[in-house]
Amino acid sequence: MALHETFSLGVDPELGLQAEVAALNSQYEDMSAQEILLGAIRHQFAGDIAMVSSFGADSAVLLHMVAQIDPSTPVLFIDTVKLFPATLLYRDELIEKLGLTDVRTFKPTREDLEEQDPSGMLWMTDTDACCHIRKVVPMEQALHGFEAWISGRKRHQSATRNSLENFEVDAGRVKVNPLADWSAAEVLDYAKSHGLPPHPLVAQGYPSIGCLPCTSKVAPGEDPRAGRWRGQDKTECGIHWPTHGKEIDGSGI
């Protein structure tokens, strides 16, 4: 039985979810990433959890862990139609290598693109709106019906993630961050020890990989995500904002 099912009826759903997450963080505080994943996939949210993967620079590690537990775990991939071709090839390579059997690809709808980004150049004038239509909206569609989802975010990636917990509340769902306390060295060591192929763009200077127009190379010593939306006061695409289910208002949320 999932932990959230033990809360009595009549409790405010948001308060119940906050209590559930607090209990999970306490229960799994000293457990490994694999133990957190096993508990989430097999017990706490069995049948109601998916992994969201960008198939980016660090994605192979978490995908490998999930595949070892249950290769039929749904993996949700958002194709913004602005990705590097290398990312799509890398996705296909990892699916085959890891034996993943339920990778689902979601794209922005043709209607939304025709209405809000007919020229395909919205990223040049409003990156928040572009991310919203190409990533946030498809993400909401992809997550429909799931009570929890697995994210590969880590505290070391940026200042905005330095207080990340293993479990958190996200738009009425539980988000699981099993690699929250992993360092870049630990991720690399795991990938090497398990013979996982790196994303081909990492060796070219892209430690964090998003859409092609808004991703640039990162110089040695820079924040790994410095190449994302370079020169802008923007560090996230929007799917990890607490308000990511709401309409964008142009203020950067």
Rosetta blueprint (number, residue, H / E / L):
1 M L
2 A L
3 L H
4 H H
5 E H
6 T H
7 F L
8 S L
9 L L
10 G L
11 V L
12 D L
13 P H
14 E H
15 L H
16 G H
17 L H
18 Q H
19 A H
20 E H
21 V H
22 A H
23 A H
24 L H
25 N H
26 S H
27 Q H
28 Y L
29 E L
30 D L
31 M L
32 S L
33 A H
34 Q H
35 E H
36 I H
37 L H
38 L H
39 G H
40 A H
41 I H
42 R H
43 H H
44 Q H
45 F L
46 A L
47 G L
48 D L
49 I E
50 A E
51 M E
52 V E
53 S L
54 S L
55 F L
56 G L
57 A L
58 D L
59 S H
60 A H
61 V H
62 L H
63 L H
64 H H
65 M H
66 V H
67 A H
68 Q H
69 I H
70 D L
71 P L
72 S L
73 T L
74 P L
75 V E
76 L E
77 F E
78 I E
79 D L
80 T L
81 V L
82 K L
83 L E
84 F L
85 P H
86 A H
87 T H
88 L H
89 L H
90 Y H
91 R H
92 D H
93 E H
94 L H
95 I H
96 E H
97 K H
98 L H
99 G L
100 L L
101 T L
102 D L
103 V E
104 R E
105 T E
106 F E
107 K L
108 P L
109 T L
110 R H
111 E H
112 D H
113 L H
114 E H
115 E H
116 Q H
117 D L
118 P L
119 S L
120 G L
121 M L
122 L H
123 W H
124 M H
125 T L
126 D L
127 T H
128 D H
129 A H
130 C H
131 C H
132 H H
133 I H
134 R H
135 K H
136 V H
137 V H
138 P H
139 M H
140 E H
141 Q H
142 A H
143 L H
144 H L
145 G L
146 F L
147 E L
148 A E
149 W E
150 I E
151 S L
152 G L
153 R L
154 K L
155 R H
156 H H
157 Q H
158 S L
159 A H
160 T H
161 R H
162 N L
163 S L
164 L L
165 E L
166 N L
167 F E
168 E E
169 V E
170 D E
171 A L
172 G L
173 R E
174 V E
175 K E
176 V E
177 N L
178 P L
179 L L
180 A L
181 D L
182 W L
183 S L
184 A H
185 A H
186 E H
187 V H
188 L H
189 D H
190 Y H
191 A H
192 K H
193 S H
194 H L
195 G L
196 L L
197 P L
198 P L
199 H L
200 P L
201 L L
202 V H
203 A H
204 Q H
205 G L
206 Y L
207 P L
208 S L
209 I L
210 G L
211 C E
212 L H
213 P H
214 C H
215 T E
216 S L
217 K L
218 V L
219 A L
220 P L
221 G L
222 E L
223 D L
224 P L
225 R L
226 A L
227 G L
228 R E
229 W L
230 R L
231 G L
232 Q L
233 D L
234 K L
235 T L
236 E L
237 C L
238 G L
239 I L
240 H L
241 W L
242 P L
243 T L
244 H L
245 G L
246 K L
247 E L
248 I L
249 D L
250 G L
251 S L
252 G L
253 I L
